Amino acid sequence: MPRPVLLFDLDGTLADTAADLCETTNVILEMHGRTRVPEARVRHLVGGGA
């Protein structure tokens, strides 16, 4: 019987998730009273794959 598979693509190899990761970062920053950061500032930190 095949088992279900759960795949996380956090480095952007399969999907461009930088905008989602940026929004998640901003939600957490706001929860701690910090200022949101623009996507351009986060995008260089994620993506590009291995």
MODELLER restraints for C-alpha pairs under 7 A, 6 or more apart:
rsr = mdl.restraints
at = mdl.atoms
rsr.add(forms.Gaussian(group=physical.xy_distance, feature=features.Distance(at['CA:11:A'], at['CA:46:A']), mean=5.94, stdev=0.5))
rsr.add(forms.Gaussian(group=physical.xy_distance, feature=features.Distance(at['CA:11:A'], at['CA:47:A']), mean=4.70, stdev=0.5))
rsr.add(forms.Gaussian(group=physical.xy_distance, feature=features.Distance(at['CA:11:A'], at['CA:48:A']), mean=6.61, stdev=0.5))
rsr.add(forms.Gaussian(group=physical.xy_distance, feature=features.Distance(at['CA:11:A'], at['CA:49:A']), mean=5.04, stdev=0.5))
rsr.add(forms.Gaussian(group=physical.xy_distance, feature=features.Distance(at['CA:12:A'], at['CA:47:A']), mean=4.33, stdev=0.5))
rsr.add(forms.Gaussian(group=physical.xy_distance, feature=features.Distance(at['CA:12:A'], at['CA:48:A']), mean=6.05, stdev=0.5))
rsr.add(forms.Gaussian(group=physical.xy_distance, feature=features.Distance(at['CA:12:A'], at['CA:49:A']), mean=5.59, stdev=0.5))
rsr.add(forms.Gaussian(group=physical.xy_distance, feature=features.Distance(at['CA:13:A'], at['CA:47:A']), mean=6.96, stdev=0.5))
rsr.add(forms.Gaussian(group=physical.xy_distance, feature=features.Distance(at['CA:13:A'], at['CA:48:A']), mean=6.56, stdev=0.5))
rsr.add(forms.Gaussian(group=physical.xy_distance, feature=features.Distance(at['CA:13:A'], at['CA:49:A']), mean=4.70, stdev=0.5))
rsr.add(forms.Gaussian(group=physical.xy_distance, feature=features.Distance(at['CA:18:A'], at['CA:43:A']), mean=5.69, stdev=0.5))
rsr.add(forms.Gaussian(group=physical.xy_distance, feature=features.Distance(at['CA:18:A'], at['CA:46:A']), mean=6.27, stdev=0.5))
rsr.add(forms.Gaussian(group=physical.xy_distance, feature=features.Distance(at['CA:18:A'], at['CA:47:A']), mean=6.70, stdev=0.5))
rsr.add(forms.Gaussian(group=physical.xy_distance, feature=features.Distance(at['CA:19:A'], at['CA:39:A']), mean=6.41, stdev=0.5))
rsr.add(forms.Gaussian(group=physical.xy_distance, feature=features.Distance(at['CA:22:A'], at['CA:39:A']), mean=5.82, stdev=0.5))
rsr.add(forms.Gaussian(group=physical.xy_distance, feature=features.Distance(at['CA:22:A'], at['CA:42:A']), mean=6.11, stdev=0.5))
rsr.add(forms.Gaussian(group=physical.xy_distance, feature=features.Distance(at['CA:26:A'], at['CA:36:A']), mean=5.06, stdev=0.5))
rsr.add(forms.Gaussian(group=physical.xy_distance, feature=features.Distance(at['CA:26:A'], at['CA:37:A']), mean=6.52, stdev=0.5))
rsr.add(forms.Gaussian(group=physical.xy_distance, feature=features.Distance(at['CA:29:A'], at['CA:35:A']), mean=6.51, stdev=0.5))
rsr.add(forms.Gaussian(group=physical.xy_distance, feature=features.Distance(at['CA:29:A'], at['CA:36:A']), mean=6.45, stdev=0.5))
rsr.add(forms.Gaussian(group=physical.xy_distance, feature=features.Distance(at['CA:30:A'], at['CA:36:A']), mean=6.69, stdev=0.5))
